[in-house]
């Protein structure tokens, strides 16, 4: 008897999964950004009411966060950019899971919000790079992509863009830090993911400016 041939999923569907994942990733990181802003606002509100609160709360929260990180999420330490760059150079699934797996993504989000809620001075650009890379790595597995390093790169740059609603900044970060030696077609794929991630973030947060508005003008009128 002849063996039945397995139905092959269209290649276009795999890319649709990746592009849909980029939109989802942008929305997730926008929610993460909103959570970090809310955490900082709550801390400043509490600090305004009780000036001595940070003397007790902040060191205790830092100790708890470090313990949680060392015990459960060791790859969530630091900014997250070195982990993402390291994952670009590796091909085995075990290393990718350790550096960018779902546990790391969830742990990173929780720990960042925790320390910001308790008074940490922490930027979100590094964490968003690692989170974006982890989410796109997860999506690339469902899309059956043989080399997932391309989508680690795309996720890292797209995470940077989604966090600040700044696609051009994500592209600049891609060119400067993560896309060295890549071919033209690979860069086009990454650019698509960056733009879709920015659209996903904007759909959640609206057309926001992370750094606010700068009003300036030049007048030539004489006094």
N, C-alpha and C positions, 0 to 999 in steps of 0.2 A: 504494500500500500504506500502511496505517496504521502509524504508528510505535508501537512498544511502549512503554507507560508504564513508567517506572522505578519499581521497588518502593520505597516510602518506608518508612524505618525508623520504628518506633513512637516517639513522643515519650517514652514512659515508659522506653524502652531508653536514650535519651540521659541521662536523669536517673539511671538505674541505673548507668551508667558513671561519672557524677560522684560518686555516693554511694559506689560501690566505690573510686573514686580517693581519696575522703576517708579511708576505712579504711586503704588502702594508704599514704597519706601519713602518717597517724598512726603506723603501724608503722615506716616508714622513719625518721621523726624520733625515734622512741623508740630505734632502733638507733644513730642519730647521737648522741643524748644519752648512751647507754651508752659509745659510743666516746670521747666527750669526757671522761667520768668516768674511764675506763680510762687515757686519755692523761695526765691530771693525776696519777693515782695512780702511774703509772710514773715520772713526773718526780720526785715527792716521794720515791719509793723510791731513785732514783738520787742525788738530792740528799743524802739521809741517809747514803749511803755515801761520797760525794765532794763535800765542801762547795764546792770551787772549780769544779765542773763548769759551773754556770750562767754563770760569767764568760766561758767560751769558747763553750759550746753555744748559749746564748740569743741573743747578738748575731748569730752565724753563721746560726742558723735564721731570725731575723727578716729578715736580708738576703736569704736565699734565698726566703723567702715573698713578700717585696715584689717581687723580680725575677720570680717566677712569676706573681704577680698582674698586674703591669704588662704582662708579655709575653703571657700567655695568657687571663687572666680579669679584665680591667679593671673590669667591673661588679660584681665580688665584693669590692670595697674597702668599708671602713667596716662599719657595723652591718648594713646591708641594708634597714633601714626606709625611708630616703629613696628607694632604688631602687624599692621596692614602691609607695610613695605616688606616685612619678612615673609608674610603669606604669599606675596607676589612671586617670590623666588622658590617656593616649595610646591610640590605637586601631589603629595600624599594626603589622603583624606584625614588621617589622624592629626597631622599638624594643622590642617585647615580647621578642623573641629576645635582643637585646643586654642587657636588664636582668634577664631572668628565664629565659633559655633553658636547655636541658639542660647546656650547657657551664658556665654560671654555677653551676648547682646542684651539679654534681660538683666544680667547682673550689672552691666555698665550703666544702663538706664537708672536702675534703682539706686546705685551707689552715688551717681552724680546728683540726682535729685535730693538724696539724703544729706550729702555734705553741703549743698547749696542751701537747703532748708535750715541748716545749723550754722551758717555764716562763712562758708568757704569762699575763697576768691578763686574761681575756676572758670575758664573759658569753655565754650561748648564746641569749638571748631574741631579739636582733636578727637573727642568722643564721637562726634558725628561722622568723622572719616571712618573710624572703626565700625560704628553701627551700620553705616551705609554699605561698607564692604561685606559685613556679615549677612545683611539682608539679601544683597545681590548674590552672594555665594549660595545661600539657601535656595533662591529662585533658580539659579543655574543648574542645580541638581535635579529639579523637577523638569527643567528644559532639556536635560540630557546633553549638556555641552561637554565635550571631551576635555577641553582645557579651560578650567574655571579661573585661571589667573587673570584672564582678560576682564572678567566680570568682577573680580576683586578690585581691580584698578578702576573700573567704571563705578562701582559702588562707593569707593573711597572719594573719588572726585565729585560724584553726584551728591553724596552726603554733605560735603562741604558746601555745595551750591544750594541744596535744599535748606540747610540750617540758617542761611542768611538771605534767602531769596535773591541769590546773586549768581545766575548761570555763568556770566563771564568770569567771575572769580573762581568758580569751579573749573572752568576750562583752563584758566591760567594756572591753577594748582595742578591740574592734570599734566600740562605741558612741562611745567617746572619740576615737578617732583615724581610723577608716576608713569609717564608715557614714553620714557626714553627707549629708543630702539623699536618702537611699535610701527607696524605697517599702516598705510593710509586707510585701508578698509577697517582695520581694528579701531582706529581713531574715530572714524565715522560712527561706528557702533557705540562707542563710549559717549560721543557727543550727543547722540540720540537719547541715551539713558540719562545724561545730565539734564538735558532740556525737559524730559518727561518728569524727572524727579522734581525739578523746579515747578512744573505745572501742578504736580500732586501737592507740593507744599503750599502753593498759592491757593489751591482749592480749599484748603483747610483754614489758612490764616489770612487770606485775602492778599491784596497788593500792599504788603507792609514793607517798611524800611527799618531794618534792624538797628542801624546807627542813627536813625532819626533824619530830620530834614535840616539842611543848611541853607539859610536864606542869605544871599549876598548880592551885592549890586555895585555897579560902578557909575558914578554920576560925574558928568563933565560940567555941570552948572556951576557958575561962579557965585560966591557969596556976596 
